[in-house]
Amino acid sequence: MTGFASYIPYIQIILAILIIAAVLVQQSDASSGGAFGGADNWNAGYHTRRGFEKVTFNITIILGVLFALFSLLAIIIK
């Protein structure tokens, strides 16, 4: 198990880079007013994700869960 434990930091670095890339790829329609609580319409920020937007959203969630699991695994192994 010590062989696998030496690879965990590298896996975490790769996952962190992939999470950053996935978040930056996602589109945001929020204006500066929407970012501070003001909105132009009553349902700002609520829309159905479709296509590429849905895929990137799901990939971001999966990468985040994997990063958390590898972080917990690193704590347990040490």
GROMACS elastic network, one bead per residue, 0.5 to 0.9 nm:
[ bonds ]
;  ai    aj funct       b0    kb
    1     4     6  0.53561   500
    1     5     6  0.62894   500
    1     6     6  0.89660   500
    1    77     6  0.84109   500
    2     6     6  0.64500   500
    2    77     6  0.83749   500
    3     6     6  0.55266   500
    3     7     6  0.71910   500
    4     7     6  0.53837   500
    4     8     6  0.67959   500
    5     8     6  0.53795   500
    5     9     6  0.80996   500
    5    73     6  0.87345   500
    5    74     6  0.70706   500
    5    77     6  0.70114   500
    5    78     6  0.84210   500
    6     9     6  0.69798   500
    6    10     6  0.81371   500
    7    10     6  0.54492   500
    7    11     6  0.63110   500
    7    12     6  0.87891   500
    8    11     6  0.50405   500
    8    12     6  0.61592   500
    8    13     6  0.86888   500
    8    70     6  0.68883   500
    8    71     6  0.82602   500
    8    73     6  0.83561   500
    8    74     6  0.66782   500
    9    12     6  0.50262   500
    9    13     6  0.62428   500
    9    14     6  0.87300   500
    9    70     6  0.87181   500
    9    71     6  0.87441   500
    9    74     6  0.81023   500
   10    13     6  0.50814   500
   10    14     6  0.62836   500
   10    15     6  0.85887   500
   11    14     6  0.51713   500
   11    15     6  0.61129   500
   11    16     6  0.85476   500
   11    67     6  0.84714   500
   11    70     6  0.79390   500
   12    15     6  0.50240   500
   12    16     6  0.59963   500
   12    17     6  0.85984   500
   12    66     6  0.88349   500
   12    67     6  0.61886   500
   12    70     6  0.68428   500
   12    71     6  0.74620   500
   13    16     6  0.50745   500
   13    17     6  0.62731   500
   13    18     6  0.86473   500
   14    17     6  0.52192   500
   14    18     6  0.62260   500
   14    19     6  0.86593   500
   15    18     6  0.50277   500
   15    19     6  0.60826   500
   15    20     6  0.86131   500
   15    63     6  0.64755   500
   15    64     6  0.80116   500
   15    66     6  0.77156   500
   15    67     6  0.61266   500
   16    19     6  0.50924   500
   16    20     6  0.62404   500
   16    21     6  0.86461   500
   16    63     6  0.82404   500
   16    64     6  0.83708   500
   16    67     6  0.72316   500
   17    20     6  0.51645   500
   17    21     6  0.62171   500
   17    22     6  0.86191   500
   18    21     6  0.50489   500
   18    22     6  0.60378   500
   18    23     6  0.85811   500
   18    60     6  0.83396   500
   18    63     6  0.74178   500
   19    22     6  0.50479   500
   19    23     6  0.61360   500
   19    24     6  0.85603   500
   19    59     6  0.85491   500
   19    60     6  0.59977   500
   19    61     6  0.87290   500
   19    63     6  0.61184   500
   19    64     6  0.68218   500
   19    67     6  0.88167   500
   20    23     6  0.52488   500
   20    24     6  0.61853   500
   20    25     6  0.86696   500
   20    60     6  0.87982   500
   21    24     6  0.51540   500
   21    25     6  0.61695   500
   21    26     6  0.88607   500
   22    25     6  0.52311   500
   22    26     6  0.65837   500
   22    56     6  0.63383   500
   22    57     6  0.78939   500
   22    59     6  0.73720   500
   22    60     6  0.57664   500
   22    63     6  0.88367   500
   23    26     6  0.54403   500
   23    27     6  0.86354   500
   23    56     6  0.80883   500
   23    57     6  0.81789   500
   23    60     6  0.68029   500
   24    27     6  0.77919   500
   25    53     6  0.89941   500
   25    56     6  0.76470   500
   26    53     6  0.66439   500
   26    56     6  0.66937   500
   26    57     6  0.73832   500
   27    53     6  0.75906   500
   28    31     6  0.84063   500
   28    45     6  0.89080   500
   29    44     6  0.89140   500
   29    45     6  0.77953   500
   30    33     6  0.77396   500
   30    34     6  0.54046   500
   30    35     6  0.63445   500
   30    39     6  0.85939   500
   30    44     6  0.78355   500
   30    45     6  0.71091   500
   31    34     6  0.51594   500
   31    35     6  0.63407   500
   31    39     6  0.83379   500
   32    35     6  0.50565   500
   32    36     6  0.66643   500
   32    38     6  0.85398   500
   33    36     6  0.54457   500
   33    37     6  0.65821   500
   33    38     6  0.50039   500
   33    39     6  0.61951   500
   33    40     6  0.82210   500
   34    37     6  0.52725   500
   34    40     6  0.76587   500
   34    44     6  0.76163   500
   34    45     6  0.83947   500
   35    38     6  0.72072   500
   35    39     6  0.84028   500
   36    39     6  0.86558   500
   39    42     6  0.70173   500
   39    43     6  0.83136   500
   39    44     6  0.61939   500
   39    45     6  0.89443   500
   40    43     6  0.87111   500
   40    44     6  0.71335   500
   41    44     6  0.57349   500
   43    46     6  0.56644   500
   43    47     6  0.81594   500
   44    47     6  0.80612   500
   48    54     6  0.85466   500
   49    52     6  0.83864   500
   49    53     6  0.58069   500
   49    55     6  0.87159   500
   49    57     6  0.83641   500
   50    53     6  0.57460   500
   50    54     6  0.50793   500
   50    55     6  0.79600   500
   51    54     6  0.54796   500
   51    55     6  0.64463   500
   51    56     6  0.88846   500
   52    55     6  0.50308   500
   52    56     6  0.61414   500
   52    57     6  0.84739   500
   53    56     6  0.53242   500
   53    57     6  0.61148   500
   53    58     6  0.86716   500
   54    57     6  0.50572   500
   54    58     6  0.61661   500
   54    59     6  0.85514   500
   55    58     6  0.52206   500
   55    59     6  0.60889   500
   55    60     6  0.85657   500
   56    59     6  0.50109   500
   56    60     6  0.60553   500
   56    61     6  0.86565   500
   57    60     6  0.51953   500
   57    61     6  0.64456   500
   57    62     6  0.88277   500
   58    61     6  0.51268   500
   58    62     6  0.62250   500
   58    63     6  0.86170   500
   59    62     6  0.50583   500
   59    63     6  0.60589   500
   59    64     6  0.84897   500
   60    63     6  0.51650   500
   60    64     6  0.61159   500
   60    65     6  0.86625   500
   61    64     6  0.50931   500
   61    65     6  0.62379   500
   61    66     6  0.86384   500
   62    65     6  0.51698   500
   62    66     6  0.61661   500
   62    67     6  0.85836   500
   63    66     6  0.50497   500
   63    67     6  0.60648   500
   63    68     6  0.85957   500
   64    67     6  0.50787   500
   64    68     6  0.62230   500
   64    69     6  0.86354   500
   65    68     6  0.51007   500
   65    69     6  0.61496   500
   65    70     6  0.86330   500
   66    69     6  0.50493   500
   66    70     6  0.61232   500
   66    71     6  0.84925   500
   67    70     6  0.52240   500
   67    71     6  0.61285   500
   67    72     6  0.86835   500
   68    71     6  0.50382   500
   68    72     6  0.62426   500
   68    73     6  0.85546   500
   69    72     6  0.51214   500
   69    73     6  0.60591   500
   69    74     6  0.85707   500
   70    74     6  0.60605   500
   70    75     6  0.86465   500
   71    74     6  0.50993   500
   71    75     6  0.64263   500
   71    76     6  0.87692   500
   72    75     6  0.51198   500
   72    76     6  0.62068   500
   72    77     6  0.86532   500
   73    76     6  0.50697   500
   73    77     6  0.60770   500
   73    78     6  0.86143   500
   74    77     6  0.53042   500
   74    78     6  0.63093   500
   75    78     6  0.54321   500
